[in-house]
Amino acid sequence: MVDTFFHWLLATFLFNPIQAQIEERLRTAGASIQIVEQVQSCSTRAAPALVRKAGEDWIWTATTIIGVASGTTDPLDVVAAELPSCRAPIEAIRRQPAA
């Protein structure tokens, strides 16, 4: 029961907002299909590490949720922090002019 509630909290307040902001960023960036697929793959691959981190560090979880929700934390930075190999496609998205 607690596990289910914890997963619901993470999905509702961390993963769904991160995914929504990444999708919005990708839609407005005008990036190539290849870059979009790389960034989407990164966010999917980062999920298990983010779940693990959220379960181990409640302060990180709270500050990340608040930061993403308030717009002070870029969700792309959350993903890149967990998967350094994703920094290149994320930076490519940032360099794209808005569509």
C-alpha positions in Angstrom: 0.0 0.0 0.0 2.7 2.5 0.9 4.7 1.4 -2.1 1.8 2.1 -4.4 1.2 5.5 -2.8 5.0 6.3 -3.2 4.9 5.4 -6.9 1.8 7.4 -7.4 3.4 10.4 -5.7 6.6 10.1 -7.9 4.5 9.7 -11.1 2.2 12.5 -10.3 4.7 15.1 -9.0 8.0 14.2 -10.6 7.9 12.0 -13.7 4.7 13.2 -15.3 5.8 16.9 -15.0 9.3 16.1 -16.2 8.0 14.2 -19.2 5.4 16.9 -20.1 8.0 19.6 -20.0 10.4 17.6 -22.0 7.7 16.9 -24.6 6.8 20.6 -24.7 10.5 21.6 -25.1 10.9 19.1 -27.9 7.8 20.2 -29.7 8.8 23.9 -29.7 12.5 23.3 -30.4 12.2 22.3 -34.0 14.8 19.6 -33.5 15.5 16.8 -35.8 13.7 13.5 -35.3 17.0 11.9 -34.3 17.6 14.4 -31.5 14.0 14.1 -30.3 14.2 10.3 -30.2 17.6 10.5 -28.3 16.2 12.8 -25.7 13.0 10.8 -25.3 15.1 7.6 -24.9 17.2 9.4 -22.3 14.2 10.4 -20.2 12.9 6.8 -20.4 16.3 5.3 -19.4 16.7 7.8 -16.6 13.5 6.7 -14.9 14.9 3.7 -12.9 17.8 5.8 -11.6 15.4 8.6 -10.6 13.1 6.2 -8.8 16.0 4.8 -6.9 17.3 8.3 -6.0 13.9 9.5 -5.0 13.5 6.5 -2.6 16.9 7.1 -1.1 16.9 10.9 -0.8 13.6 12.5 0.2 15.2 16.0 0.3 16.3 15.7 -3.3 12.9 14.4 -4.2 11.1 17.3 -2.5 13.4 20.0 -3.9 13.3 18.5 -7.4 9.5 18.3 -7.4 9.2 21.9 -6.2 11.9 23.0 -8.6 10.3 21.4 -11.7 6.8 22.5 -10.7 7.9 26.1 -10.1 10.0 26.2 -13.2 13.3 26.9 -11.3 14.7 23.4 -12.2 14.9 22.4 -15.8 13.6 18.9 -16.3 16.3 18.3 -18.9 18.9 19.0 -16.2 17.3 16.3 -14.0 17.7 13.8 -16.8 21.2 14.8 -17.7 22.3 14.6 -14.1 21.3 11.0 -14.0 22.6 10.1 -17.4 25.7 12.1 -18.4 25.6 10.4 -21.8 22.4 12.4 -22.5 24.0 15.8 -22.1 24.9 16.1 -25.8 21.4 15.5 -27.2 20.0 17.7 -24.5 22.4 20.5 -25.3 21.4 20.1 -29.0 17.8 20.7 -28.0 18.8 23.8 -26.1 20.7 25.2 -29.1 17.6 24.9 -31.4 15.8 28.1 -32.1 12.2 28.1 -31.0 9.8 27.1 -33.8 
